[in-house]
Amino acid sequence: MFDALIIGGGHNGLVCAWYLARAGLKVTVLEKRAVVGGAAVTEEFHPGFRNSVAAYTVSLLNPKIIRDMDLAAHGLRILERPLSNFLPLEDGRYLKIGAGRTAGEVAKFSERDAGRLDAYAAQLECAADVLRELVLQTPPNLVEGGWLAALPEWIKAGKLGNRMRKLPLAAQRGLLDLFTKSAGDYLDGWFDSAPIKAAYGFDSVVGNYASPYSPGSAYVLLHHVFGEVNGKKGAWGHAVGGMGAITQAMAAAAQKRAVDIRTGCAVDQVLLDGGRATGVVTAKGERLDARVVVSNLNPRLLYTRLVDPSAIPPEFLRRMQAWRCGSGTFRMNVALSELPDFSCLPGRQAAEHHGSGIIIAPSLQYMERAYHDARAFGWARAPIVELLIPSTLDATLAPPGQHVASLFCQHVAPELPDGASWDLHRERVADLMIDTVDRHAPNFKRAVLGRQIMSPLDLERTFGLVGGDIFHGALGLDQLFSARPMLGHADYRGPLAGLYTCGSGTHPGGGVTGAPGHNAAREILRGLGRRPR
């Protein structure tokens, strides 16, 4: 008998396991793949070339979790990008975004916009600070059973309300805008020039199958800016060794706490007895019993594939079946014989822009067309591409003089029109993504030595990302905070006793944060009568 069985060895599962083990529980993690890490793994995809396979960059990983688990002692080292972003433009100009650089760069396009950057950053940072306070908290949970049962949640909601009331009125207005508006409308209210709106607006479509003018996309923008790297708020960085370095460090920390991690161990069924989860059955037929079962899966997968539907309240099951999933994401890794030589900023020697997030999407209107194209045709004819070349910062990933690049591409349809299969179109769309970069760096296509392709279907098959959804569920207002995954179940518990969720389908949502695993562990310990540390 185990104290806790955790289904899925992604980063949140490992974080949850560590906190439970620290409290003295006997914990086992069950991972179906041959390696732990979920979507945050590093693998060789071409002889001599290694890269982060799916998740590809660092910012949102919570600093408390890094400290608590002492990930640095287990080998984790994170390097900040020399620039945040680089935006090549078709007219031969470009925009660089980075500390101390952005205003001068934006002034090339609009002096007025350059003068508004500080006020914009201040409003965004104020909102991001609110998020930073909330990410490690369990949201107020709507409960039934009278005032006594509801009292702790009322107190929690009251504390949150008091926190909001302490904000200046202007900050409250800004927060309301970011939680309700589209990113396009929000950015149009601040800036005039297309490049700066595109550079900031890109965050609103990352993993979000929507136009930047879709209501709620401003929150997705905000969701991507509440992180930090090595104490620097809002910065983005690279984990030396790729994203797998994060989860390997987490696994080492968990094993030091005596967590048992089993790879190649898929779970077929959650066992129930009298409406309570009591263990699991693996794909190999092994039965494992436990006091609690914890799922790091997309909640739709958990409740529609692993749990007997007759045991689930019909309304809960209906909502889980309708849980909105599906990023417009097409993910590629490429091995390069040389660095891309951008027409707007020539040079094949490593420069600061090669170490940044390179955004190929010159305007919000371009992004909007990409979304509507994807809905109509299955993929954008002019797609959005973010190119990262981590080997400019990390020589361990590629042979000397050569490089690896991550292509994080939007927009493609999670499911193709007319029932077409991604298996029949993945190569064609991969060619389109390469050609899109090649239009800005004409040596790119011929420099490609090998490539790894992850369509939405590949992401689902490999990592359990339903519809390729990198967030385990869309970050819409109906699926956030107390409504993640639904009202009445924001406390990492479902309707079945002893069954918890610790993945990105819970608050605060997707990204490599570790926060859902941290928060779920606290609630599990409370449920077991243990006092969380």
Protein Blocks (a to p, Z undefined) as FASTA:
>chain_A
ZZbdcehjafklmmmmmmmmmnopacddddfbfbehijmccddfbghiacdfklmbdfkl
cfklmmmnommlnopacdddfbfbdcddfkopacdddehklmmmmmmmomklmmmmmmmm
mmmmmmmmmmmmmmmpccddddeeijklmmmmmmmmmmmmmmmmmpcfklmmmmmmmmmm
cfklmmmmmpmbfklmmmmmmmmmgopacdfkbghklmmmmmmmmgceehighiacddeh
ijmlmmmmmmmmmmmnopacdehiacfbdcdeehiafbdcdfkopacddfbdcdfbdfkl
mmmmmpcfklpcfklmmmmmmocghifbdcdddddfbdcddfklgcjbdcfklmmccddd
fbfklmmmmmmmmmmnopafbdcdddddfklmmmklpcehiacdddddddddfbaghhia
fklmmmmmmmmmmmmmmmmmmmlmmmpnbdcdddfklmmmmnopghhianopaabfklgc
jllcbghilnopafbehiacfbfkbcebecjeklmmmmmmmmmmmmnopacZZ
